[in-house]
Amino acid sequence: MSSYENYTHKSGNYDRTREPVGTEVIIGCLAHAPVPLDRTVILDAGCGTGSYSEALLGYVGRIEAVDLNPGMLEAAARKLAWAEGRISFHSSRIDELPFEEATLDGVMINQVLHHLPDDASEGFPAHRLAFREFARVLKPGGILTVSTCSQEQLRHGYWHYPLIPEAADALRNRYVPLDELFEILDDCGFAHRGSFAPVDATVQGESYFDPRGPLNQEWRDGDSVWSLVAGDRLDHALSRLRKLDERGELETYVARNDALRGHIGQATIVYASRR
Ligand SMILES: C[S@@+](CC[C@H](N)C(=O)[O-])C[C@H]1O[C@@H](n2cnc3c(N)ncnc32)[C@H](O)[C@@H]1O
């Protein structure tokens, strides 16, 4: 379960703005699994509403989808009812999986790790538990893909984060820096094989560009940074946005704070294999 996000409440709004970024990269990585792609069994760890599973079902053999939140699991099961027999849903923690040792060909985990209650100063022990569990269930040579965000992407890849600097800092502190992630993967039995940042995709799709988006709860529900905004800071941020709008400066504000995103992207897919 997320340590700060109420996904039971959010599951209804999540798909309204959220899009699976980098699925073409993930599919390309999974194609290096120990069996042909169309026979692979893949774990979607923290599947949420199942958007990544939905994108992969046309390519892989079978998907085991795991999440702890009942609302997210129900939304995923409803959305993917058409794929019955090729996808199974499990209410489970990602660090205590209901699978035997060395039985899966691939594991993907997309934008989940920053929800773990963890401690950067202790070397991210909760991240390590999850990766050790992935190493346990993967076959030797099995593929792991991790969709995460680099510190740079979190600093410069989201135009609205400067409206809520304290929340943006708090979110960034929850993300393991990439160089530290590579070390953790190595410690947990994985060989890092590459990292890819799709620069032409945004996690909220076209709605990301809506300059008035943050004024709507539905829009804010598509990015967990907004759950880290303290009550009075939310009023402050929204009134700043309205003032920029009244002065005709909102579009310029968005363009200025979005200038680097097209070069660095918003998410990074880390690709590794089980040694
Ligand atoms: C930001 S959502 C991402 C959902 C999906 N992977 C996607 O990218 O669309 C994070 C998901 O991780 C799940 N989650 C967080 N911690 C978890 C844990 N320890 N075990 C299982 N699921 C977890 C949450 O319930 C939520 O559905």
The ligand as a Tripos MOL2 file, in Angstrom:
@<TRIPOS>MOLECULE
LIG
   27    29     1     0     0
SMALL
NO_CHARGES

@<TRIPOS>ATOM
      1 C1          1.4740    5.3360   -8.8860 C.3       1 LIG1
      2 S1          0.5770    3.8280   -8.7970 S.3       1 LIG1
      3 C2          1.2600    3.0340  -10.2420 C.3       1 LIG1
      4 C3          0.3020    2.0300  -10.8310 C.3       1 LIG1
      5 C4          0.7910    1.3900  -12.1330 C.3       1 LIG1
      6 N1          2.0220    0.6700  -11.9380 N.3       1 LIG1
      7 C5          0.9410    2.4530  -13.1960 C.2       1 LIG1
      8 O1          2.0800    2.9090  -13.4070 O.co2     1 LIG1
      9 O2         -0.0720    2.8410  -13.7980 O.co2     1 LIG1
     10 C6          1.3240    2.9330   -7.4590 C.3       1 LIG1
     11 C7          0.6360    1.5960   -7.1620 C.3       1 LIG1
     12 O3          1.4920    0.8210   -6.3200 O.3       1 LIG1
     13 C8          0.7030    0.1480   -5.3570 C.3       1 LIG1
     14 N2          1.5820   -0.1890   -4.2280 N.ar      1 LIG1
     15 C9          2.2950    0.6730   -3.4700 C.ar      1 LIG1
     16 N3          3.0260   -0.0050   -2.5600 N.ar      1 LIG1
     17 C10         2.7670   -1.3310   -2.7530 C.ar      1 LIG1
     18 C11         3.2370   -2.5250   -2.1220 C.ar      1 LIG1
     19 N4          4.1090   -2.4960   -1.1190 N.pl3     1 LIG1
     20 N5          2.7670   -3.7160   -2.5750 N.ar      1 LIG1
     21 C12         1.8730   -3.7580   -3.6090 C.ar      1 LIG1
     22 N6          1.3990   -2.6460   -4.2500 N.ar      1 LIG1
     23 C13         1.8490   -1.4510   -3.8260 C.ar      1 LIG1
     24 C14        -0.3980    1.1590   -5.0350 C.3       1 LIG1
     25 O4         -1.5150    0.5280   -4.4440 O.3       1 LIG1
     26 C15        -0.6880    1.7260   -6.4230 C.3       1 LIG1
     27 O5         -1.6780    0.9960   -7.0990 O.3       1 LIG1
@<TRIPOS>BOND
     1     1     2 1
     2     2     3 1
     3     2    10 1
     4     3     4 1
     5     4     5 1
     6     5     6 1
     7     5     7 1
     8     7     8 2
     9     7     9 1
    10    10    11 1
    11    11    12 1
    12    11    26 1
    13    12    13 1
    14    13    14 1
    15    13    24 1
    16    14    15 ar
    17    14    23 ar
    18    15    16 ar
    19    16    17 ar
    20    17    18 ar
    21    17    23 ar
    22    18    19 1
    23    18    20 ar
    24    20    21 ar
    25    21    22 ar
    26    22    23 ar
    27    24    25 1
    28    24    26 1
    29    26    27 1
@<TRIPOS>SUBSTRUCTURE
     1 LIG1         1 GROUP 0 **** ****
